[in-house]
């Protein structure tokens, strides 16, 4: 067996698989609870996967992806992928049919309401836990709470947005419908836009933060202050079981042992988890693309989502990030056509927000999406094996709430 730690003054050991935002958050909270934590990560650094260059949004009232409106708009989105950025042809492959069918079942009004309320509850818990954590530790991640605008193209869109805003106001949110003129007053970077805007939804409580920077600082905190360890370049070959208990993690370097094991490996989680256990969900990859530019002469203060184009523009420190696309696939190939279209959309929305003439940092990541938008959090087929995975595009804002829920499950 490999010796994970030399100076062990903890009574319990935990192994976490995955060093993205979910794995690092889980590890730090377990360390605070008295566990001697080791993270196993196949990449060379923390947050090199889906947590690397996401939109950075911290919005704690939002709805599930699966809804009647998604189904109604799907034909239009499929017929004009350049406009909307949703490419669902990957679901036509037979291997994806079980996920697609399960997702369709979540697109009823009843399922949307149930799933959305659960997401909001976890998100509010995550907001509170993140706030408390940052009060305990001084962690820099370019956090700002300047608010957010979601732009809508037509008066009909605005009426639909008002219904959604009313739902969120009834469930702890502060969503306000504002005019086109007020959109420009609140966010000057929109002045000069060539995109059609009838008005917007204003979220004054929305914040932004650099998820990758936060992960880097979490990794340092874990290893320098919380007694944890991160083993990079380590592949998990097998989870070893003896009856109803995990006895170790098989790696190319040997077997790692602990008292509890938590799988936080995003899209790859189901590949190493048991095939059947209560609460197991299908996970598919939805590829997102982000472009990070130096700030322009009029960088935005608020984050802005263009609802028609399905993209977000966010300022993170001295950089501006444009994030878009929902491509149902499981490859990370960069299509230059997608990069060009996404850049053009952002420039048409905010002409002076970024130095669009410069070469951006281009990132692609696979969001680990469950059919109901809710992550798997809890036991995973053995008495000391747990899972915290399947957060979709919401890993950054749900990470702390999911970690708190997992702690409850572990302590049951």
N, C-alpha and C positions, 0 to 999 in steps of 0.2 A: 504494500500500500504506500501511496505517496504521503509525505509529511507536509500538510498544508500550512501549518503555523508552528513557529518555534516557541513563542512566548504566549502560551494559552492560559489566560486567567479567567476565561469564560467557561460556563458549565455546559452550554449547548452550542452545537455547530450547525451552520446552514450553508448549503451550496445553492447558488443562484445561477441559472443558465441564461446568459444574455446580459450585455452591458449597454443596452439602450436606455432611454429614459425610464421605462417601466422596471427593468431589472435593477438599475441603480437606485431608483426610489425605494423599491422593495428592500434592497440590501441595506440602505441607510436606516430605514425604519426598523428592520430586524436587528441591526447592530445597536440601535438605541434601546431596544427591548432586551438586550443582554446576550444576543447571539454572536458567536464568532463567525463572521461571514466571509465566504470566498465566492467570487464571481468567476465563472468560466465563460470566456468569450473567444469565438473562432477568429475574429478580426484582430488587427494589430493595435487598435485603439478603441476607446469608448465612443459610442454614438456614431459609428461609421455607417449605419444602415438607415432605417426610416427616420431616426432621430437627428440625422445630420443637418438637413437644410430645409426643414418644414416651414410652413407659413408663419409660425411664431405666435399665432393667435391664442389668447386666453379668454374664451367666451364661455360663460358658465350657464347660459340658457340657450339651448338649441334643440332641434328636433331630430328624430331618427331619419336615416336616409330613405328607408322603405316606407312609401306612402302612396295613397291613390294618385296624388298629383305627379309623383315620379313615373308611375305607370302610364298616365295620360300623356306626359311629355316625352316619353321614351321614343316613339316613332319620329317625332320632330328632331330630337337630339341625334338619333341614328342617321337621319337623312342629311344632317348638316353638322358633322363632327368638327369642322373648322370653326364654326360659330360657337358651339357649346362646349367642345372639349371633352365630351363623353364618348368613349369608344368601347362598346359592349360586345363586339363581334367575338371576343375571346370566350364568351359564354356559350357560343354555338358548339364548342367541342364537347363530345359526350361526357368526358371526365368532369366537366363543369356543370352538367345538368342538375345533379343533386343540390348543389349550392344555389343555382338559379331558381329551382322550384321552391326551395325553402325560403329564399328571399321573396319570391312572389307572394308566398303565404303571409309575409310580414307587411304587405302593402295594402292592408285593409285599414279603415279608419280606426277600428278597435285596437289593432296591433300597433299602429303608429302611436296612438295615445299612450298605451301601456309602456311601450319601449321608450318613448320620449320622456315620460315622467320618471322612469328609472334612470335614464341618462342624466336628467337634470338633478335628481337627488345625489347621484354619484359626483357630478360636477360641482355642486355646491359644497359637498364634503371635501372635495379635492381643493377647491379654493381656500377653504378654511384651514385645511391641513398644511397647504403650501405657505400660507401666511404665517402660521405658527412656526413652521420649520425655519422660515427666513428670519423670524425673530430670535430663534436660538442660534443661528449661524449667519455670519455675514457673507452671503453668496452673491457675487455680481453676475447678472445675466441680461443686462440692458432692459430691465423691466420698466414699463411705462403704462400708466392707466389714463390715456388720453381719449379713449372712446373709439367708436367704430361707426362707419356708414355702410349700409347695404343699398346699392343703387337699383332702382326699378325702372324699366323702360317705358311702360305705358300706364295709363290711369287704371286699367283693369288689373295690372300687376299690383298697383298700390292698394287697391281694394282688397285683394287677396292677402297682401302683406299686413293690412290692418287687422284682419281676422287672426293671423298668426301672432301679431304683436299683442293682441288682447289675451290670447292663450298664455303667452309668456309672462305678461303682467300679472295674471292670475296665479302664476307659479313662481313668483320671486324674481322675475326679470324686470327690466326697465327699458322696454322697446317703444320708441316714439316714431310716429310717421311724420316726416318733414318734407317741405316743398323742395323743388329743384333749387330755388334761390337760397334756401337755408343750407342745402348741401354744399353749395359754393361758399357760403359764409363760414361754415364750420370747417371746411377743408379747402384751402386756397389752391391746393395742387390740382383740383378738378377744373379750375378755370382754364378755358381753352380746349376743353374736351371736345372731341368730334363724335362721341358716343351719345346715343339718345338717352336722356334721363328725364323722367317725369317727376321723380322725387326719390325719397329714400327712407330707410329705417335707421334711426339713430340709436346707438347703444352706448350711453355715457359711461357705463361701468366696465366696458370691455378693455382689456389690457393686451399688451404684447410682451414677449420675452424671447431671448435667443436660447432655444432649446439645446443646441449643441454646446454653447458656452456653459449653460447650466450643468449639462452632463459632465463636461470636463471638470468643473469645480466640485460636483458631487463625487466624482471618482477620487479627486484629491482629498476631499473631506473624509471619505470612507477609509482611505489607506493611511492618512496621517493623523486623524483625530478619533476615528471610531473603531480602530483596531482591525479593519477588514483588509482583504487582499483581492487583487484581480489578476487572473491568469489569462494572458492573451495568447493568441495563436494555438488555442486548444480546441479540438473538435470532439464532440460527444459522439462516441460510437454506439453506446448502448446504455440504457438504464437497467441495472442489475436488480432482480427481484428474488426474494426468498419468501414464498407464500404471499402474504398480503403486506409485505414490507420491502422497501427499497434498501439495499445493502451497499450500494455504491454506484458511481458513474464511471463507465469504462471509457478511457481516452487512449490515444496512441502512446502516451507517456506512462500510463499505469491506471490504477483505480483510485478514485477520490471518494472519501467517506465522510459522512456527516450524520446528524440526527434528523434533519429535515432537508428536503430538496424542493426547489421551486423553479418551474420552467417558465421563463420570460423571454422566449425566443421568437416572438412575433409570428411571422408566416411559417416558420420552420417548426413551431411548437408541436403541431399534430404529428409530425414525422417521427418524433422521439417519444411522444406520450403513448400510453396504452391505447389500443384500438377502441375499446369500449369502456366507458365509465359514465356515471350519472353527471349530466351537465356538459358532456363533450359536445362541441359545436364544430361545424364545418368552417374552415377559414379559406378565403381566396385572396389573391393579391390584386390590389387596385393601384396601378402605377400613377404616381404623381410626378410632376416636373416643376423644378424651381430654377429661377434665374436670379442671381445676386449681382447687383451693380453698385458702383460708387454712387453716392447721393448726387442729385442734380441741383440746379439752382432753386428749385421749389419742391423739396422733398416733403412727403406727407407727414403730418403729425398723427392723424388718425389712420387706422387700418381701414381699407376700403375693399369691399367685395362687389364685383360686377355680377349680378345675378344671371343675366343673359349669357355672358361669356364664361361664367363659372371660373373666375380667377380672382385672386386676392393680391393687393399691393400693400406692403408693410414696410415701414422703416425700422431697422434694427441698428441703433447707433448711427454710424456714418455710412451705412449701406442700405440699399433699398432692395427688397426681395419681392419677386413676382412669382406666384405659385398657382398652378392650374393643372388641368387635365385629370380625368378619371378613366384610365385605360385598364380594362379587365384583361390582365395578362400576368405572367410570372417571369418576365425578363426585364433586365435593366438597360437594354439598348437605348441609346440616345438617337432619336429621329430629328435631324436638323430641321425638317419642315415644321415639326411641333415647336421647336425652339424659336424659329422665325415668326410663326403665327402668335405665339404667346408674347413675345417681345412687342410685336406690332399692336396687339390688343392693349397692353399696358401703356404704350406710348400714346395710343388714341384716347385712353382714359385720362392719363396724367402726363401731358407732353413734356414737362420740365422736371418730373419727379426724380429721374435718374439719368446718368450719362449712358444713354442707350447706344451711343456710337462705340462704346468700349466693349471688349469681349467679356461677357458675363461668366461667373462661375456657374456651371450647369450641373444640376443634381437631378437624379431620378431615384425614387424610392418606392418600395412596395408596401402599401398600407395593408395590414392584416385584417381583413374585413369579415366579420360574422354576418349571417343573414339578418339578424335582428339588431345589429349595431352595438350590442352589449358584449363586453369582454367576458371570457371565461375566468372566473376568480373563485378558487376553492380547491377542494381535494380532487385528485386526478387518478383514482383507481388503486391507490395504496394508502395505508394509514399515515405515512410520512412523506407522501408526494403531493405537491400542490402545483397549480397552474395560475398564471396571471398573464393572459395573452388574448389577442384578438380585439384590440382597441380601435382598429381602423385608422381613420385620420385624426382621432381624438386622443392619442396616447399622451401628448404633451399636457393637455388640460385635465385628463382623467387619472394620470399616474398616481398622484397622492391619494385621491379618493379610493382607487382600486387597492393601493397598498394598505390603507386603513381597513378596508373590508377583508383583505387577506389576513391581516393580523387577527381580526376577530375569528375567522375560520380556524386559524392555527391554534388559537387559545380556547376554542370550544371544548 
